[in-house]
Amino acid sequence: MSAAPSFQVFDTPEELAQRLADWIVARVGAHRGRIALCLSGGTTPRRLYALLGAAPRRDHIPWARTHCFWGDERFVPRGDPRSNFRMAREALLQHAPIPAENIHAVPTDRGSAADAAAEYEQTLKRFYGADALEPGRPLFELTLLGLGEDGHIASLFPNSPALNETNKWALPVTGQGAVDRVTLTYPTLASSAATVFLVAGKRKHEALSHLRAGDPALPATRLCQVGEVFVFADRAAAAAPAFSGA
């Protein structure tokens, strides 16, 4: 990890979600241009998304200028309960006045995860307006990342060949669970003005400890962001006295 993260630790998952929602609203509300958000899947961000999709926070986000992407996705239909897109849609997007054309889901209705990854890479490049990422011009304004118990982020798992990819923007991932996946690569995830790790629960304590220690074996630690890095955690994950403030 290229930058030392700023850690914020809160008493409960609810307080964590509330404070992070306020932080996101303040950050995107102050942004004057086009806003690209890279969303995380899993169960941890669901409450955060619900808060962002409800008044009063929803009314302070410039949805007409906001575009949503995903850091990874399971290769399942969009209505499947395992779909990261479905979770974000149900918790956030269907409650927000975001234009349909601003929602850039991974195309999981293609023939294979490889086909979906190739198409999503082209979608990202068209949005960015170039075929190569520039350090001084991040693709995303904000990237939300979870932290797996094994230290994975998006679908970048320990010992995966995807960890060594430096050219492609998106890749298919096979052999990790019951279904194939599509993931953004390190360079794409790193191209963000701000990156936020959202970590909750005692089962994440070990992985978070290794992240804080800079353990190079952890996939999360190998992410070299171009922008600021933040970790929002609850007390159970951090195993440290909580403090408020963000």
Backbone torsions as a table, in degrees:
resi	resn	phi	psi	omega
1	MET	NA	126.7	-171.3
2	SER	-76.8	-29.6	-177.1
3	ALA	-119.8	143.8	177.3
4	ALA	-72.1	123.4	-177.5
5	PRO	-69.1	151.9	170.2
6	SER	-92.2	119.8	-176.2
7	PHE	-96.8	134.6	172.1
8	GLN	-126.8	124.6	-176.3
9	VAL	-121.0	133.5	-175.3
10	PHE	-127.9	159.4	-173.0
11	ASP	-61.5	-45.0	-170.8
12	THR	-133.3	161.2	174.2
13	PRO	-59.3	-34.6	179.7
14	GLU	-66.8	-44.8	177.6
15	GLU	-63.4	-39.2	177.0
16	LEU	-58.7	-48.6	-178.6
17	ALA	-64.4	-41.8	-179.3
18	GLN	-63.1	-47.3	-177.1
19	ARG	-70.2	-37.3	177.4
20	LEU	-68.1	-37.2	176.9
21	ALA	-60.8	-43.5	177.8
22	ASP	-62.7	-41.1	-179.2
23	TRP	-63.2	-43.6	-179.6
24	ILE	-65.1	-44.2	179.4
25	VAL	-59.5	-43.5	-179.9
26	ALA	-64.7	-40.0	-176.6
27	ARG	-71.8	-50.1	-177.8
28	VAL	-72.8	-28.7	178.2
29	GLY	-66.3	-27.4	-179.8
30	ALA	-87.6	-8.7	-178.2
31	HIS	-81.9	132.3	-172.8
32	ARG	-96.9	-14.0	-178.2
33	GLY	-105.9	-158.5	176.6
34	ARG	-68.0	138.0	-175.0
35	ILE	-116.0	121.2	176.8
36	ALA	-110.9	121.4	178.0
37	LEU	-107.6	133.8	173.9
38	CYS	-105.5	111.3	-172.6
39	LEU	-89.9	151.0	176.6
40	SER	-99.9	153.1	174.8
41	GLY	-99.9	-156.3	-179.1
42	GLY	83.1	-174.6	-177.0
43	THR	-90.4	-27.8	-173.2
44	THR	-59.6	-43.0	-175.5
45	PRO	-81.9	-0.2	-175.7
46	ARG	-58.4	-46.1	-179.9
47	ARG	-64.8	-39.3	176.4
48	LEU	-58.5	-47.1	-179.4
49	TYR	-62.5	-39.7	179.0
50	ALA	-62.7	-38.2	178.1
51	LEU	-67.1	-40.0	179.6
52	LEU	-69.9	-25.6	-178.7
53	GLY	-90.2	4.1	-178.5
54	ALA	-119.8	153.7	174.0
55	ALA	-66.4	146.3	6.4
56	PRO	-91.2	-12.3	-173.9
57	ARG	-62.0	-41.1	-179.2
58	ARG	-53.7	-34.4	-174.7
59	ASP	-79.6	-2.6	180.0
60	HIS	-112.5	11.2	177.4
61	ILE	-107.3	128.6	-179.2
62	PRO	-77.6	79.2	-172.0
63	TRP	-62.0	-32.1	-178.8
64	ALA	-62.9	-24.7	179.9
65	ARG	-104.1	4.2	-174.7
66	THR	-101.6	132.8	177.4
67	HIS	-121.0	138.5	-178.0
68	CYS	-114.3	131.4	174.8
69	PHE	-124.9	174.4	179.6
70	TRP	-126.3	139.7	178.5
71	GLY	-72.4	-29.3	175.0
72	ASP	-161.9	166.0	-179.1
73	GLU	-155.6	144.3	171.2
74	ARG	-77.2	144.2	-178.8
75	PHE	-82.5	73.8	179.2
76	VAL	-134.5	160.6	176.1
77	PRO	-56.8	152.6	-175.5
78	ARG	-64.4	-20.5	177.2
79	GLY	-89.4	-1.6	-178.7
80	ASP	-68.6	139.5	179.0
81	PRO	-58.7	-21.4	-179.7
82	ARG	-85.3	-4.4	-175.0
83	SER	-74.5	127.7	174.1
84	ASN	-65.0	-36.3	177.5
85	PHE	-61.7	-45.1	-178.8
86	ARG	-59.8	-44.7	-180.0
87	MET	-59.6	-46.6	-179.4
88	ALA	-66.6	-37.1	178.5
89	ARG	-64.1	-47.9	-177.4
90	GLU	-67.1	-38.6	-176.0
91	ALA	-83.5	-31.6	-170.3
92	LEU	-130.3	-60.6	-163.5
93	LEU	-66.1	-34.4	-179.7
94	GLN	-74.1	-9.4	179.1
95	HIS	-103.0	-5.6	-175.6
96	ALA	-110.9	146.8	179.6
97	PRO	-81.5	52.6	179.9
98	ILE	-89.8	132.0	178.1
99	PRO	-59.1	140.4	-177.5
100	ALA	-57.6	-35.4	-179.0
101	GLU	-71.2	-9.8	178.6
102	ASN	-92.0	0.1	179.4
103	ILE	-102.5	112.5	-172.7
104	HIS	-111.8	78.9	-179.5
105	ALA	-77.9	152.9	173.7
106	VAL	-64.2	130.8	-175.9
107	PRO	-77.7	79.5	-175.3
108	THR	-79.5	5.4	175.9
109	ASP	-94.0	10.9	178.1
110	ARG	-82.8	178.2	-172.7
111	GLY	-67.6	-30.3	-177.4
112	SER	-154.7	167.3	176.3
113	ALA	-63.4	-33.1	177.5
114	ALA	-64.5	-42.1	177.9
115	ASP	-63.3	-42.9	-179.3
116	ALA	-64.4	-41.4	179.9
117	ALA	-63.7	-43.2	-179.7
118	ALA	-63.8	-41.3	179.9
119	GLU	-69.2	-38.8	-179.7
120	TYR	-66.8	-35.9	176.0
121	GLU	-60.4	-42.4	178.7
122	GLN	-67.0	-36.6	175.8
123	THR	-60.8	-44.5	179.2
124	LEU	-64.1	-41.5	-179.0
125	LYS	-67.3	-39.5	177.1
126	ARG	-63.9	-42.0	179.0
127	PHE	-63.5	-42.7	-178.3
128	TYR	-72.3	-31.8	179.5
129	GLY	85.9	20.4	179.3
130	ALA	-161.9	161.4	179.4
131	ASP	-94.3	-4.7	179.2
132	ALA	-133.3	138.6	-179.8
133	LEU	-80.0	137.6	179.9
134	GLU	-108.4	130.9	-178.2
135	PRO	-55.6	-34.1	-177.6
136	GLY	-85.8	0.6	-179.5
137	ARG	-136.5	84.3	-176.2
138	PRO	-62.6	145.8	175.3
139	LEU	-67.4	-44.9	-176.9
140	PHE	-109.6	147.6	169.6
141	GLU	-79.9	-36.0	-177.6
142	LEU	-147.3	130.5	175.0
143	THR	-118.3	124.9	176.4
144	LEU	-99.6	131.0	-179.4
145	LEU	-130.7	137.9	167.4
146	GLY	-87.9	179.5	178.6
147	LEU	-136.1	113.4	179.7
148	GLY	-71.7	161.7	178.9
149	GLU	-61.4	-26.3	177.0
150	ASP	-93.2	7.1	178.4
151	GLY	86.3	8.9	-179.5
152	HIS	-77.5	154.6	172.6
153	ILE	-128.3	148.3	-171.6
154	ALA	47.7	-127.6	172.5
155	SER	-116.8	40.3	174.0
156	LEU	-98.5	97.5	-172.8
157	PHE	-97.7	158.3	177.3
158	PRO	-54.4	137.8	175.3
159	ASN	67.4	11.8	178.6
160	SER	-78.5	141.5	174.5
161	PRO	-58.7	-24.9	-179.5
162	ALA	-62.5	-22.6	-179.3
163	LEU	-64.8	-22.6	-175.9
164	ASN	-99.3	3.5	-178.4
165	GLU	-78.9	126.4	-178.5
166	THR	-121.2	-7.7	-176.3
167	ASN	-106.2	-46.6	-177.8
168	LYS	-73.3	151.9	179.9
169	TRP	-91.7	-26.8	-179.6
170	ALA	-145.0	148.9	-176.6
171	LEU	-139.1	152.2	167.6
172	PRO	-79.3	148.8	177.7
173	VAL	-126.4	122.3	179.8
174	THR	-120.9	158.4	176.3
175	GLY	77.9	14.1	178.0
176	GLN	-119.9	87.0	-179.0
177	GLY	92.8	-170.0	-171.5
178	ALA	-76.8	-21.6	-177.8
179	VAL	-129.4	155.6	173.9
180	ASP	-70.2	165.2	-178.5
181	ARG	-137.6	168.0	169.4
182	VAL	-124.1	134.0	179.7
183	THR	-133.4	147.7	166.6
184	LEU	-73.8	151.2	-179.0
185	THR	-89.1	172.8	178.7
186	TYR	-53.0	-50.8	-177.7
187	PRO	-59.6	-35.6	-178.9
188	THR	-72.5	-46.3	177.8
189	LEU	-62.7	-34.1	-177.9
190	ALA	-73.5	-19.5	-176.3
191	SER	-81.7	72.1	-175.7
192	SER	-145.5	136.8	178.5
193	ALA	-63.6	-32.4	176.8
194	ALA	-144.0	138.0	176.6
195	THR	-122.4	129.6	-178.8
196	VAL	-120.9	122.1	170.0
197	PHE	-89.3	127.5	178.5
198	LEU	-110.3	112.1	-170.5
199	VAL	-131.6	123.1	-178.5
200	ALA	-142.3	144.1	174.5
201	GLY	101.2	145.4	-176.2
202	LYS	-65.9	-22.0	178.8
203	ARG	-68.5	-17.2	179.0
204	LYS	-94.7	-0.4	-174.0
205	HIS	-60.4	-46.3	-177.2
206	GLU	-62.9	-45.7	180.0
207	ALA	-62.7	-41.3	-180.0
208	LEU	-66.2	-36.5	177.1
209	SER	-62.0	-41.8	178.3
210	HIS	-67.9	-35.6	176.9
211	LEU	-63.9	-45.6	-179.9
212	ARG	-63.5	-31.7	-179.4
213	ALA	-82.7	-6.8	179.8
214	GLY	74.2	30.2	-178.7
215	ASP	-60.4	115.7	-176.6
216	PRO	-69.5	-13.5	178.6
217	ALA	-77.6	-13.2	-177.9
218	LEU	-84.3	125.5	176.9
219	PRO	-54.6	-37.0	-179.3
220	ALA	-62.1	-34.7	-177.2
221	THR	-70.2	-24.9	-176.6
222	ARG	-82.2	-2.6	177.1
223	LEU	-76.1	119.1	-177.7
224	CYS	-106.5	89.3	-174.9
225	GLN	-71.7	151.8	176.3
226	VAL	-90.4	-15.7	-177.3
227	GLY	-118.2	-156.8	-179.0
228	GLU	-75.1	152.6	-179.2
229	VAL	-126.9	131.9	-179.8
230	PHE	-130.8	145.6	171.8
231	VAL	-122.0	119.9	174.1
232	PHE	-107.8	116.9	-175.4
233	ALA	-133.3	157.0	172.0
234	ASP	-94.2	171.3	-174.9
235	ARG	-62.5	-36.7	-178.5
236	ALA	-62.3	-40.0	179.6
237	ALA	-74.8	-38.5	-175.1
238	ALA	-86.1	-23.7	-177.8
239	ALA	51.1	46.4	-177.8
240	ALA	-143.9	157.9	176.6
241	PRO	-57.8	137.1	-178.8
242	ALA	-80.0	152.8	172.2
243	PHE	-143.2	155.0	179.8
244	SER	-98.4	166.1	179.4
245	GLY	112.4	141.5	-178.1
246	ALA	-143.3	NA	NA
